[in-house]
């Protein structure tokens, strides 16, 4: 680290005054440090590097940061003087994406459940659905033929 500028010092991996002069690998966990170094290398070679992200635990909370890096050259424009690396807290976005994925999965499972129940009920034969040795559901044909519902015979032994 050459210098550190932030409006959110509480989101730094270490105290701001300890960072200048420190090596990335001495401050960040190995996986995050490797990603940061890859961004720096990418910017050194290509001029810029975008879209990488790292996950850190800060004050016991998981946080995600998106990295953007740009090569800074000397006055002649030939030699790489340094790399400017910006990190942006994307924790809220990651959490929203996770919640959206969970909601999509729940909706998909609900749709599968409705489809299964409709097909199960439409079967022209008596059928019982078992899960973990417990009868969870019986169709109308089962109830008509045997006179029992799933609540009447919760296990195969009953």
C-alpha positions in Angstrom: 0.0 0.0 0.0 1.4 3.4 -1.0 -1.5 5.4 0.4 -5.1 4.9 1.6 -8.1 7.1 1.1 -11.5 6.3 2.4 -14.7 7.8 3.7 -15.5 4.5 5.6 -12.4 3.6 7.7 -14.6 1.0 9.5 -14.6 -1.0 6.3 -10.8 -1.3 6.0 -9.2 -4.7 6.7 -6.7 -2.9 9.1 -6.3 0.5 10.7 -5.7 3.1 8.0 -2.5 4.4 9.5 -1.0 0.9 9.5 -1.6 0.2 5.8 0.9 2.4 4.0 4.1 0.4 3.6 2.3 -2.9 4.2 2.1 -5.7 1.7 -1.3 -6.9 0.5 -0.5 -10.4 1.6 0.3 -9.2 5.1 -3.1 -7.5 5.5 -5.6 -9.6 3.6 -6.5 -13.3 3.9 -4.7 -15.4 1.2 -7.6 -15.8 -1.2 -8.5 -12.1 -1.1 -4.8 -11.1 -1.4 -4.4 -13.3 -4.5 -7.5 -11.7 -6.1 -6.1 -8.2 -5.4 -2.7 -9.1 -6.7 -4.4 -10.5 -9.9 -6.2 -7.2 -10.3 -3.0 -5.3 -9.9 -1.2 -7.5 -12.4 -4.1 -7.2 -14.8 -4.0 -3.5 -14.7 -0.2 -3.4 -15.0 -0.4 -5.4 -18.2 -3.7 -4.2 -19.8 -4.0 -0.8 -18.4 -7.1 -1.6 -16.3 -8.8 -4.5 -14.6 -12.5 -4.5 -13.5 -15.1 -6.9 -12.1 -13.1 -8.9 -9.6 -14.5 -9.2 -6.1 -13.2 -10.2 -2.7 -14.9 -11.3 0.5 -13.6 -10.2 3.9 -14.8 -10.7 7.5 -14.7 -7.3 9.1 -15.8 -7.0 12.8 -17.3 -10.4 12.5 -19.4 -9.6 9.5 -19.0 -10.9 5.9 -18.5 -8.1 3.5 -17.9 -8.1 -0.3 -15.9 -5.6 -2.3 -15.7 -5.1 -6.0 -12.2 -4.1 -7.3 -11.3 -1.7 -10.1 -7.7 -1.1 -11.0 -5.9 1.2 -13.4 -2.3 1.5 -14.4 -0.6 4.8 -13.6 2.5 5.5 -15.7 5.4 7.9 -15.2 5.5 11.3 -16.9 7.0 9.8 -20.1 4.0 7.4 -20.2 6.3 4.4 -20.6 7.0 2.9 -17.2 4.4 1.7 -14.8 4.7 4.0 -11.8 2.0 2.4 -9.7 -1.5 0.9 -9.9 -4.6 2.7 -8.5 -6.9 0.2 -6.9 -10.4 1.1 -5.9 -12.6 -1.1 -3.8 -16.4 -0.6 -3.5 -18.5 -2.2 -0.8 -21.1 -4.3 -2.7 -22.4 -6.2 0.4 -25.9 -4.9 0.0 -26.0 -5.9 -3.7 -24.6 -9.4 -2.8 -27.2 -9.8 -0.1 -30.0 -8.7 -2.4 -28.8 -11.1 -5.1 -28.8 -13.9 -2.6 -32.3 -13.1 -1.4 -33.5 -12.9 -5.0 -31.9 -16.3 -5.8 -33.6 -17.8 -2.7 -37.0 -16.3 -3.7 -36.6 -17.7 -7.2 -35.7 -21.1 -5.8 -38.7 -21.0 -3.4 -41.0 -20.0 -6.3 -39.6 -22.8 -8.4 -40.1 -25.4 -5.6 -43.6 -24.1 -5.0 -44.4 -24.5 -8.7 -43.0 -28.0 -8.7 -45.0 -28.9 -5.6 -48.2 -27.6 -7.2 -47.5 -29.6 -10.4 -46.7 -32.7 -8.4 -49.8 -32.5 -6.3 -52.0 -31.9 -9.3 -50.5 -34.9 -11.1 -50.6 -37.0 -7.9 -54.3 -36.2 -7.3 -55.2 -36.8 -11.0 -53.8 -40.4 -10.9 -56.6 -43.0 -11.5 -55.1 -45.3 -8.9 -54.8 -45.1 -5.1 -51.4 -43.6 -4.2 -49.6 -42.5 -1.1 -46.6 -40.2 -0.9 -44.0 -41.3 1.6 -41.0 -39.3 2.8 -38.6 -40.6 5.5 -40.9 -43.6 6.3 -43.9 -41.3 6.9 -47.0 -41.0 4.8 -47.1 -37.3 3.8 -50.0 -37.3 1.4 -52.6 -39.7 -0.1 -54.6 -39.0 -3.2 -58.4 -39.0 -3.5 -58.4 -42.5 -4.9 -56.6 -43.8 -1.9 -59.0 -42.1 0.4 -62.0 -43.5 -1.5 -60.6 -47.1 -1.7 -59.3 -47.4 1.9 -61.2 -44.7 3.8 -58.0 -43.3 5.3 -56.2 -40.0 5.0 -52.5 -39.4 5.6 -53.2 -38.2 9.1 -54.9 -41.5 9.9 -51.9 -43.7 9.0 -48.7 -41.6 9.5 -46.3 -44.5 9.1 -46.3 -47.7 7.1 -46.3 -49.6 10.4 -49.6 -47.9 11.5 
